[in-house]
Amino acid sequence: DVQLQASGGGLVQTGGSLRLSCVVSGFSSDDYAIAWFRQAPGKEREAVSCIDASDGHTYIADTMKGRFTISKDNAKKLVYLQMNRLKPEDTAVYYCAVGTVVTMRPQLYFSWGQGTQVTVSS
């Protein structure tokens, strides 16, 4: 079974930074995508960023461009989400997910991690 483990969340002040990590195991294909989504209380799941493990193409939500970046280590099947200049509205549970194509649609991802909490204080 495909398993994902997200980590790196925590409490940070406005303007601070965090780096989230997602480790993927149990998936032998080298043609896959990993995405980050987030969900705040009372809100729907929101796409953050995704990356194609084979060619490195990335997508970042417009509201997070210039602050968030995604990167990968194919050998370790590890994906990072670097978050800078954090704002209170970034507070959410952040999830990583695996799919076979790069997309920002959560319905097209077949395996999800447990999520990691990010809290940005004023």
Secondary structure, DSSP 4 states (H G I P E B T S, - for coil): --EEEEE--EEEETT--EEEEEEEES---S--EEEEEEE-TTS--EEEEEEETTT--EEE-GGGTTTEEEEEETTTTEEEEEE-S--GGG-EEEEEEEESS--S-GGG--EE---EEEEEE-
